[in-house]
């Protein structure tokens, strides 16, 4: 357990390493990490609870965390604290101490604290709290073994355990006791009575509904009357906890002279400045993009020739005697499909690493801060900016990344908007088609398309927020952690996990659908022009003709549903085979007017998300209604914009 | 007699002495009234209007229960000291409370009433 930014994941990673398993809490979209720790002969099962500031009912993460502790009664709860921010961190400890599970405090980031001049006396802290306190520097693997030893000792009952939880402020003590008397005897197992009474006073929505069910009506009326008289009691409860924290901190912490300007403040002068901050952000993001394509592009090319190409050749050779369709299936269906997914790995690797570094350093919080002004016009939180930015790499982790948003409404809106962020796959299609029609101005066209997507994103956000959510706003409260040097281990593990989830989700789905599409294009006659797929393309022709696009272009659009880059392959197949002797690009250039090509690109950029993104959208929203809505919305928007572009381009070009 | 003596004292050391007392929600009415009559130093203002570099103490939270619950958990309780780090008059602002830097939207900051204590050294 721990508040955000305390290095909890670093500790968890150190203890569990690669034995980590990332999943979901049952029935929820909150990530759950479990693992085993085998250090020095002892074996422990560890579960990483979501990082939360407190244990209220304000967010699903907090409820999940406290339900686990209360209902599953782990042997030990380890609370990771940041020594440099002890005052605020102790709030969570104040909430944990009254719970009936042994607590061990891991006092992390002692080195950062010392640099800031903050010295925490762990022994004093231990005495005052009544629970073991283990100083650590997780990033340097210091103190972790001690932590493991202490956990074991507590679990085996070897340590004298005497927690000293905070008491409520005097003015509310009577009310609390009154509530306690009223509810005792009716509190469902395994909830502790005192804790329930306190939560009722706090106005905890989950506990209040629980007790409303559990209490006989006349007792509930009394309880309710008390609660109504003390609606602001949460302030007294929080205040009481902070009073206690104040005493603990005064005993255990020595501070430097107040008023020192830390490095973080100096950097933030620029990073959070309304103008300079934005410029810095744009420059940083530009750098990430440049790096991604400058390094990733060549790597991608290498992968294509040496891995994909070699594999295809090998298959063709080995199956030269087998029926043609097997080789065709393997080369075009399997290798073609899975292969294109694999070629994205270098790009994603660099992109995710760069983003991971910025996040770990603490800069991303500033990015969210600077972008909040724009995000909140769309009813989004500044933090929505982070998953949306990940979408430039791939929409799949972008949709999954919306988990960091606390409000489910903001999460839904961000998920709906994420596919409008142009991912590398869509950009690949543009990179293929644009030079054919626009030659030297292809780069300008590409930039224009990206900007168009972002404008549509902003307008869609405004529109959807007004229509669906009545223009509600999300509260903007965000902690800005201290800047610190990135921890390579944490970043590497995170990049690894993101890549693996991309490969698993996008990869398997793309593979399966590639085979299906291949089948549709090969049946019933073996000739793509008369296949089932072609019939689907014909269905879209009426729409396509509004943009000057024929059935082949519409089919390419359709196949982009599987994976955006399939559009390239489809265009190749459809146009390559038609006029003998002419190259694909020439055939393409002859087949449509530049205005139509532009319309095609616009439609493609705004088109429905790829199958993997749709799959992840369903997984994150758990609602077919919203998933289908998202797809339809994008279909309408892309077609509409495509048609509009066509007519506009005809006038201008 | 009280107003005159009170007014006399005001010019000297009263406000300095009081600003070092911590504000408690259970404080007695006389103290509160005294503070209220002290002119600028006694008025509680919205956190939004605290200039950069100034320090203040939280006096109350006004708003929906969910929001004030969250603010209170993060450290914005009556008596807590806040230090304004960034405030451009528009857009979100950054305050330091209980050693942590927190960015707040203007709407959220408006719900926190504070009592200014002057600029930090």
Interface residues (C-beta under 8 A of the other chain):
Chain A: X53 X54 X56 X58 X84 X85 X86 X87 X88 X91 X169 X170 X171 X202 X203 X231 X232 X234 X235 X236 X237 X238 X239 X242 X258 X259 X264 X265 X268 X272 X274 X365 X369 X372 X373 X376 X382 X473 X475 X476 X477 X478 X479 X480 X481 X482
Chain B: X25 X26 X61 X65 X66 X67 X68 X69 X70 X71 X72 X73 X74 X75 X77 X78 X79 X80 X85 X86 X88 X90 X91 X92 X94 X98 X99 X100 X101 X102 X103 X104 X105 X107 X108 X120 X121
